[in-house]
Amino acid sequence: MKEIWIVDDDEEMGHAVSLMLRLLDCHTKHFLNSRAAAQALLAGGRPELMILDINMPEVSGLDMLEFLRRRREWKDMPIIMLSSEAADVMVEKALQLGADGYVMKPVTIEELEKVMSQAFYNHIKK
């Protein structure tokens, strides 16, 4: 069972994504902000994949992505960005910073499964 961390300040969205992931036989943890997720990582936690909302107060998902990619211990962790922003500029920035995928809210279980499979496949090839 894969452990997936969801970082999203929207409790309802985090809960919905968590339910979808459980249907895909994943164990989930939901964090309401990037700082809480970073603290869990620094305390020794390590998900097999992280889903980051882009628009969060204080520390955005893009800032968290950049932080993770600069650290040796997390730079190879699969990360998927989740957002209501469809702007090509935002998608391109997330991918340039090292995101393995990008899904739009509201996400479907099929989209989530597809982007997760691709993210895991990309990291197996590395």
Secondary structure by P-SEA (a helix, b strand, c coil): cbbbbbbcccaaaaaaaaaaaaaacccccccccaaaaaaaaaacccccbbbbbcccccccaaaaaaaaaacccccccbbbbbcccccaaaaaaaaaacccccccccccaaaaaaaaaaaaaaaaac
